[in-house]
Amino acid sequence: MAMSQRAKKKKSLKLLADFYAILIYAVFYIPVVVMMVFSFNDQRNNYYWAGFTTKWYGELFNNHALTDSLWYSVVIAVLATLISVTIGTIGALGLRKFEFKGRRFINQMLYIPIIVPEIVLAVAILVVFMTVGVRLGMGSILIGHCTFCIPYAVVTIKGRISGDDNSMEEASMDLGANRLQTFFRVTLPSIMPGVMSAAFLSFTLSIDDVVMSNMLAGAKQSTLPVLILSMSRSGVTPDANALTTLMILIIVIAMVLNNYVKSALKKRRKKEVNL
Amino acid sequence: MNLKKLTAVLLMLVLVASLAACGGGAAEEPEASTELNIYMWNEYISDELIANFEAENNCKVNLSYMSDNADAITKLTAGGGQEYDLIMTCDAYMESLVAGDYVQAINFDNVPNATANINEAYWAAKEYCVPYLMNYIYVVYDTERCPIEITGYQDLVDPALAGQIGSVDGARNLFPIALVALGYDPNSTEESEIAEAYEWLVDYNNNVVAYGGTELNITNGTVSVIFTYDGNASWAMSELGENNNLVIAPFESDPVQLGFDLYVIPKGAAHVDLAEKFLNYICVPEVMAANLEEFPYSCPNDAAVAVASDTYKNDPARDFGYKQNVFFQEDVGEAITIYNDYYQKLKVGE
C-alpha cells in the first residue's frame, strides 16, 4: 500500500516535471515558431496575418541590404572566432600552465569585459578609435567583437586544462617531440572540446551582437542584427523573418549532422577498443 | 628580455598604425566626390529617389541606419562624424550640436531649393540643417472600441482606459504631454514640475499596454488608443481600409508636439559637395512629392506638398483642425538629466 502510494506520488511528480519542462521549452521556442510562421505572411510590414505566401523567400535574395549584411556578419563572426580561439587557447595555456608575475591580476582582469555592460565598452572603444584615427568599418567591428569573445574563449578553454599535471606533455617531449609537435599532437587534442565550445560561443556572441556593431559600424555596411534592429521602427519585414528562418534551418541541420557524426565516431571508437 | 619587450611594443605600434592607415587610405577622394555616406532612419526615404540621385550624379550613396536618435548623437559626440556626410537628427538636439561644434554650416548657395521651398516656420537653426520630414505626435483612437471620448491629454489617465493605450516612447515625447496636462510649459526645466509630471506618467503607464509599434497594435486590435506620429497613424488608417473607425482625438485646447527630422553635415565630412547636392535634390518639389507617396509624413516643403498627389493631400491622418496649436521640443540644457532620472524611474520602477 505504502509502495503504491509512493509510486503514485512519483508518477504525479514526474508528470509535473514533464509539464514544467514543456513549459520551459514553450517559452523558448514559441517566439521562434511565431517568427517562422510570419515569414509566410502576405503583408508587407508584418503587422498582422494576411494570408499564406512563400514570396518573401524569393524576394529575400533580391534584398541586397539584407543578404549583404548577412554575409558581412558571417565574415566578421568567422574571423572573430578564429582570432578569439587562437588568442584564447594561447592565453588559457599560459595562464594555466605557467607561473609568472601578475598572473592572478590578468586572470581577474579577464572578467572585466564580460562584466562591464557592453554599451559602456562599445562607447569606450568608439572614443579610443576616434582619438587614434581608426576608421569605422569591418576592422573596427572585428576588434570590438574580439574584446568580448577573447575573455569568454580563455575562460572556457581554461576549464579544460588540468593545471598541475604536465605528465603527458613531458612524456611526449621525452619521446623526442619538440614543443610545437607536443602542442599540436598532445596538448591541443586534449583540450579540443574546450576549444570547440569556445569557438561556438565566440561565433554565437559575434553573429548576434548588436550593441558593439551598432556603435562601431562604418558608413558603408552594417551587420544583420543592426539592420534588423533599425527596421523595428517601421516593422520588421517578412523577408527578414524568411532569412532568420533559413538561418535556423541551417543551424538545426548542422546540429543534427554534428550529433550524427559524433555518435558514429563513438561507435567506431568503441569497436576499436573492443578489438 | 628587454629587447623582447621592446620588439613587442614596436610590433603593437606597427599594428595600430597599420590599422589607422588602412582605414585612412579610403578617405582620400578626387575633387568631385563619387560617394555619399548617409546615416538615417531605416524605411524613411524612397529607394527610387536614391537611385535617381545616384544616376544623375554618377555616384554611390551608402545608407546606414540608426535604431535610435541617440545612436546618431553618440557617434557624433564621440567624434565619429567624419565617417558620414549627412546625419539625420531631430530639432531637439540642434542647439547642443551647434554649441558643441559637431555640425558645420551649410552653404545655401548650393542648396537654393531649400531656401526657396521650405517653410521658414518649420526651420530652426537654419544655417546648420535642412528639415526633411516632420511628425505631429497626437492621439488617435478607435471610436468603436475606445470606452471614452478623448479631448485632451488628461483623458489618457482615465482609469477607463486601463489596458487600452499604445504609445510612442522616449522621455522627451512622454514628459511634455504630462506637463501640458498639468498646465506647465512642455519644455519645463523645473524639477518640481517634472516630478509632478512623473507622477502623472505613472498613471498613464498603468493604462499603456505597449510602447512602440503603435500602428501595429491598433491595426491588430491590441489597443484602442494610440499616442503616435501622424505618419504611423496614416499607415494604420490605410491598412485598415476606408471604413475604419479611427479618429484623430478632437483636442479642445491642449497643443500637440511637432517634431522635425532634419539633415546635418557633420564637422569633418569628406564629401560636402555631394551632401549639398543631395540636400538640394530632395528639396526639388516633384522629387519630394514622389517621396511623400511612399512615406506619407507631414512635410515642411510647401512647394512639394502643393504638387503632391490628392491621396497625400487628402490623407485623413493629417486632417485635423488644431495643426497650428503645436509646441516644439526645445533643448532643456542641464535639466535633461532630471528628465532622464525620472524617465528611468518610470521605466524601471523605484
Interface residues (C-beta under 8 A of the other chain):
Chain A: N45 Y47 Y48 V123 L126 V127 M130 T131 V132 G133 V134 R135 L136 G137 G139 S140 I143 N214 M215 A217 G218 A219 K220 Q221 S222 V226 L227 L229 S230 M231 S232 R233 S234 G235
Chain B: V16 L19 A20 C22 G23 G24 A26 A27 N37 I38 Y39 W41 N42 E43 Y44 N62 S64 Y65 M66 S67 D71 T74 K75 A78 G79 G80 E83 Y84 G212 G213 E215 L216 T219 N220 W235 E239
